[in-house]
Amino acid sequence: MSDSAPMPTPLPIQLDKVPGGDKIFSDPTYFRSLAGKLQYLTLTKPDIQFAVNYVCQKMHSPTVTDFSNLKRILRYLKGTCRLGLNINAKTRFLLYGFSDSDWAGCKETRRSTGGLCTFLGSNIISWSAKRHPTVTVVDRSGVSNTVYHCN
């Protein structure tokens, strides 16, 4: 992958429109090895945390599309290898928090994945991304009206 072109994002914008989703990847052990290595990298590169989590959910039966997504993360890392967490001592002492969710983004379970990050001034001090333990049912008008707990 050293000669590959860098990518601007770790995953494509429309994940369900990537071709090859039905074809099983020929070497799942290799897929698991690469995905496992990327999990350790998320400790210092929070920008890939969602993408790596998404790819790792496919470890049991990876498809050709899943391997393409894995390679895309590697190509993204190639273009952002000089970026990282910076700690600035001369920052304002203000606490900021941001969060987002994909609102039932998993097509199989209809569960949402949410993420958050907390900054002290310009320094990131915590971040998290996880799948929510509940399913939200949204009616045709877009209004959320029922929540079911998953076991």
C-alpha positions, 0 to 999 in steps of 0.5 A: 500500500506504500504506492497507493493514493491517500484518501480524504476520509477513512470511510466512504460517505455512502457505505451501503453503495460500495460494490462487492458486499455479497462476495466473501473475502478470501483470507479472513485471517489476514483481514482480522490481523489488519483490523486488530492492529488498527484497533490499537492505533485508535488510542492515538488517532481518535479520527479513525475510531468510528471507521475501525469500529465499523470494520471490526464488526465484520470480522466474523465473515468479512466481504470484499467490500469490508476489505476495501473499507479496511484498505481505505482506512490505511490509505487515509492514515497514509495521508494524515500520518503527520496529524495527531493529538496536540497538547497546548499549554497556552489555551483558554480554560474552557470546557467544550463537548460535542456529540453525534449519532447516526440514528439507526445506522445499522441496517441489520439491528437498527441500532444507532452508533453515537460518539462524543468528544470533550475539549479543555480549550483546544486540547482533546481530553476524552472521546468515545464511540459506541453502539447504543443498547436500544433501538429507536423506532421512527415513524414516517414523519421522522418522529421518534416514538418508541424505544426497545431495549436490546439484549 
